[in-house]
Amino acid sequence: MKRKNSADEEEKSTKKRAVSINLPEHGIEIITKILKISDVESILNNVNKAVKKCKPEDLGDVRGDRIDVPLSLHKFYEPLKILLNPQKELVQILKNHLGENASLVEFAAMVANPGSVSQPPHVDSSKIEKPVNSEPPHILTTFVALQDISADMGPLEVWPKTHLQWVPESEDVNTTENSILMTVNSGSCYVMDSRVVHRGLKNNSSIPRVLLYFSFQRKKSQNLYSGSTYTIRSDYINKFTLEKLHEMLQVNETVEN
Ligand SMILES: O=C(O)CCC(=O)C(=O)O
């Protein structure tokens, strides 16, 4: 286990890493401080309420003993207006890689409580048939940190560049030493290509690690890939594209947040 950095060192190392890793090359990209702390606090309150209210049959079938709760969009309108502001970097990344007609296929919160175990390294989805040539991403998942995530909270561990290999979704994965940890600060997010090898680590702290997350999938790619848990309310399935969400949230090219 790595020594826990001081908050300053942690911020510096996250900043350094944020500029040095990018989605096409590494399969993951960090966007720092996309939300203000006040926005994060209200999301965390709403997520905690949703966790209390949800029934076991609603939960996503996620690896390890995490709680994977589908969420109601309208409870998160205000933060979504900021997260999905078309002028900002996150939407540019989603649009450039998946197109504006990409579908919202996951909208949920992931809670890794103290003591929750390490997941086996895995990919979230991969092409059913081995692709002949390299392909662009088909699902991108954005995880928003709802507290400062330190190394002892069992952050996401990612093996950069593994999205460029074909890893069948059901297979055990042999990993190398060269992983990175998503020890990001509250209000930052990371966008992950669902083909990259990753895992959530054991939460050794006394603080639940809570993430808001959403995934968009390239249009008409669903039958070609297997794997994702597709954690989303059933009434949202195939309902929202990135473009449609922009209309709903009434954000457009001229809105500044
Ligand atoms: O624990 C996490 O941070 C994320 C877990 C995850 O990516 C997964 O279950 O596929």
The ligand as a Tripos MOL2 file, in Angstrom:
@<TRIPOS>MOLECULE
LIG
   10     9     1     0     0
SMALL
NO_CHARGES

@<TRIPOS>ATOM
      1 O1        -15.2880    0.5770   -7.1560 O.co2     1 LIG1
      2 C1        -15.2120    1.3910   -8.0710 C.2       1 LIG1
      3 O2        -14.7280    2.5030   -7.9630 O.co2     1 LIG1
      4 C2        -15.7390    1.1190   -9.4460 C.3       1 LIG1
      5 C3        -16.1410   -0.2580   -9.6460 C.3       1 LIG1
      6 C4        -16.2510   -0.5690  -11.0890 C.2       1 LIG1
      7 O3        -15.7550    0.1190  -11.9440 O.2       1 LIG1
      8 C5        -16.9540   -1.7520  -11.5100 C.2       1 LIG1
      9 O4        -17.6640   -2.3390  -10.6850 O.co2     1 LIG1
     10 O5        -16.8340   -2.1170  -12.6780 O.co2     1 LIG1
@<TRIPOS>BOND
     1     1     2 2
     2     2     3 1
     3     2     4 1
     4     4     5 1
     5     5     6 1
     6     6     7 2
     7     6     8 1
     8     8     9 2
     9     8    10 1
@<TRIPOS>SUBSTRUCTURE
     1 LIG1         1 GROUP 0 **** ****
